[in-house]
């Protein structure tokens, strides 16, 4: 009797979680495949672009590569993946070329905002035109180009609305200072708070206190340590690691006709959202290829200098490294500097060029791509602050906004553009307008 009562609810879940593409995928069969048999099955589905990327994002971890499977389980990546917000229903699609060209109010740099259409608001007053909205954004590290341009977009959006004042606060990577800033804003009875947290846990208590005082908060990019945050704006971390893995498999097949080789991993801080999501999805895909070997995994605090040191040490210890997987642009640039210094670009067994798999669309990294020093970039734009402002203003003006606001996946970038397992990449020159940092 209880089962009968549950059936309608179960059917409802299936309706919302399954579309026509997913319905034709036999995931049980997928989990038992490996290597070329998996690639053949994926090809038989004839998926293109976002549908193809979704297949690889959703693929379960395999036992085919025992080493990779062990790393995946030891670091408990499944916990992070289950916690990370997922969009409700189908996301809007991103098309290269779209966006809004602006000048960053803080940096004075030219930027192209890819998501100005996400929760868009018309210019002019919002909500009650007779009410003035005072909001604040506490965001670490305006000395860092990614964070500076993130704050730029928030300031730009706020300035479009005559009855909005946005104050930007920089806690300078001091968790205690950020908690104090949130508490101070709560005591000032500000209308709403935006937060870019360095780490989740320290933001939990002050966000709770803001919520208790009736002040809504919105997190941008990373998650805060409180369930009482009113909304959270997140990006395309799952796509990033998936794209890096797909490029590696594609490149090795092109060069060797088979997927085998050694991979060094240079990563962001252990346990950080960006590192966990990117590395977890990367490992899920390559777990289906038994002849790939992880020769080392190192973390650093997004330091180019530390990344360079770690890669140099690995190059000294390993005469043959096929690829370096990086979970951030600073890791990628540090890798480039290390290979430059050690003169190891063509040091693979067959004399092939080392494959650097990077993230984040730093302009300097795109220049490295043009020089054939970074093979692929899985972009993760910093230009998300404006979305946070719009979401917060909609909340303050009484509009309905979902708790999880997830941006569409961005396409991977390659030097000249190509198609990888049905997924079209964007040429590096075509992505330059979206890049962050000085151009």
Secondary structure as UniProt FT lines:
FT   HELIX           2..17
FT   HELIX           20..23
FT   HELIX           27..32
FT   HELIX           35..45
FT   HELIX           49..58
FT   HELIX           66..74
FT   TURN            75..76
FT   HELIX           77..83
FT   TURN            96..97
FT   STRAND          100..103
FT   TURN            105..107
FT   STRAND          110..113
FT   TURN            114..119
FT   TURN            129..130
FT   STRAND          133..139
FT   TURN            142..143
FT   HELIX           145..159
FT   TURN            162..163
FT   STRAND          164..169
FT   TURN            172..173
FT   HELIX           175..187
FT   TURN            188..189
FT   STRAND          192..196
FT   TURN            201..202
FT   HELIX           203..212
FT   TURN            213..214
FT   STRAND          216..220
FT   TURN            227..228
FT   STRAND          231..234
FT   HELIX           237..256
FT   STRAND          261..267
FT   TURN            270..271
FT   HELIX           273..286
FT   TURN            287..288
FT   TURN            290..291
FT   STRAND          292..299
FT   HELIX           304..317
FT   STRAND          323..326
FT   HELIX           329..342
FT   TURN            345..346
FT   TURN            349..350
FT   STRAND          355..359
FT   HELIX           363..370
FT   TURN            371..372
FT   STRAND          376..378
FT   TURN            383..384
FT   HELIX           385..396
FT   TURN            397..398
FT   STRAND          404..406
FT   STRAND          412..414
FT   STRAND          419..420
FT   TURN            421..422
FT   STRAND          423..424
FT   STRAND          426..427
FT   HELIX           428..431
FT   HELIX           432..434
//
